[in-house]
Amino acid sequence: MAVKIRLTRMGKKKQPSYRVVVMDSRKPRDGKYIEQIGFYDPRQDPSLIQIDNERALDWLNKGAQPTERAQKLLEISGAWTQFRVAKGDIHTVGETAPTAAPEPAVVATAAADMSAAEASPVEATPHEANAADAAAEAPEAESAEDAAAEEPESAETSNDEESSTDG
């Protein structure tokens, strides 16, 4: 059975409100659901979103897949972030990402590179710096040429319009 967390429509005509429900994906939109875990009213300003995060996390851990809109509502309520942290996809603010220990050969190579860099610092010559500046300015020059090329075309079209109104 494919279980989804999705919205079911409630309310009067042209006045929608939605329930956030857990249901079999093969059931119709407004069909029988397994459990209601929240409520969403988009007509209020600001929109009303009430989701039971504990139940939502429980269903997400069991494998329920949220629809696109339901996932956005879960992100707003905080349940989706809690799920991702528990799953290990993202890390909390205070934690650092776990890193693998570097291989000994890579560490030795990095140490050799550091000692060589400290022994002979390399500075850019003025010629190289000027070449880099010229390369950076080149796209600006091309765009200026393109703009200059477009101006005569617009002048020609305006002349054509004037001649048609004169005659």
Secondary structure, DSSP 8 states (H G I E B T S, - for coil): --EEEEEEEEEETTEEEEEEEEEETTS-TTS--SEEEEEEETTSSS-EEEE-HHHHHHHHHHT-EE-HHHHHHHHHHTHHHHHHHHHTSS--SSS--------HHHHHHHHHHHHHHHHS-----HHHHHHHHHHHHHHHHHHHHHHHHHHHHHHHHHHHHHHHHH-
